[in-house]
Amino acid sequence: MTIAPYGLTLPTMADARAAVHRVHADDGPRIWNDLLRAAGIGENEPGGLSRLLPVMHNADPTTRLCALALKIRITSHTHLAAAHGML
């Protein structure tokens, strides 16, 4: 079970997909598939998000912002979980 300190959960591939689809609207599915292909991963691959984020970061500026937002969530979760574990 993933700890959700302060209600913050780790982002998932589903979160990344939703973000890409949301910001790219009609082009979202195509861009998502291109990102998966460039990362060499499948939709449900374990650990896929860590391989996808660098590809997203090197994509167009909008996708880069999605990657940054996901990285912020990962870092926040990591730090909050560590602090919560100290309590």
C-alpha positions in Angstrom: 0.0 0.0 0.0 1.3 3.4 -1.0 1.5 5.9 1.9 -0.5 9.1 1.1 0.9 11.7 3.4 -1.4 14.6 3.7 -3.6 13.0 1.0 -0.9 13.3 -1.7 -0.4 10.1 -3.7 2.4 9.3 -6.0 1.6 10.0 -9.7 1.0 7.0 -11.9 1.1 6.4 -15.6 -2.6 7.0 -15.6 -2.0 10.5 -14.2 0.6 11.2 -16.9 -1.7 10.0 -19.6 -4.6 12.1 -18.2 -2.3 15.2 -18.1 -1.1 14.7 -21.7 -4.7 14.1 -23.0 -5.9 17.2 -21.0 -3.3 19.6 -22.3 -3.2 18.4 -25.9 -6.9 17.8 -26.3 -7.6 16.1 -29.7 -3.9 15.4 -30.2 -3.5 13.9 -26.8 -3.9 10.2 -27.8 -1.4 10.5 -30.6 1.1 12.4 -28.5 0.7 9.9 -25.7 1.4 7.0 -28.0 4.4 8.8 -29.5 5.8 9.3 -25.9 5.3 5.6 -25.0 7.0 4.6 -28.2 9.9 7.0 -27.7 10.3 5.7 -24.1 10.1 2.1 -25.3 7.5 1.2 -22.8 3.9 -0.1 -22.7 1.0 1.6 -21.0 1.1 -0.6 -17.9 4.8 -1.3 -17.6 6.0 -1.4 -14.0 8.4 1.5 -13.5 7.3 3.0 -16.7 6.8 6.5 -15.3 10.5 6.9 -14.5 11.3 6.0 -18.1 8.6 8.2 -19.5 9.4 11.4 -17.6 12.7 12.1 -19.4 11.0 11.6 -22.7 8.3 14.0 -21.7 10.9 16.5 -20.5 12.5 16.5 -23.9 9.2 16.8 -25.8 7.3 20.0 -26.8 7.0 22.8 -24.2 3.5 21.8 -23.1 4.5 18.2 -22.5 7.6 19.4 -20.7 5.4 21.3 -18.3 3.4 18.1 -17.6 6.6 16.3 -16.8 7.7 19.1 -14.5 4.4 19.0 -12.7 4.6 15.2 -12.2 8.2 15.5 -11.0 7.1 18.1 -8.4 4.4 15.7 -7.2 6.9 12.9 -6.9 9.4 15.0 -5.0 6.6 16.4 -2.7 5.3 12.9 -2.0 8.8 11.6 -1.3 9.6 14.4 1.2 6.2 14.4 2.9 6.3 10.6 3.3 9.8 10.9 4.9 8.6 13.6 7.2 5.4 11.7 8.1 7.5 8.7 8.8 9.5 10.6 11.4 6.4 11.5 13.4 
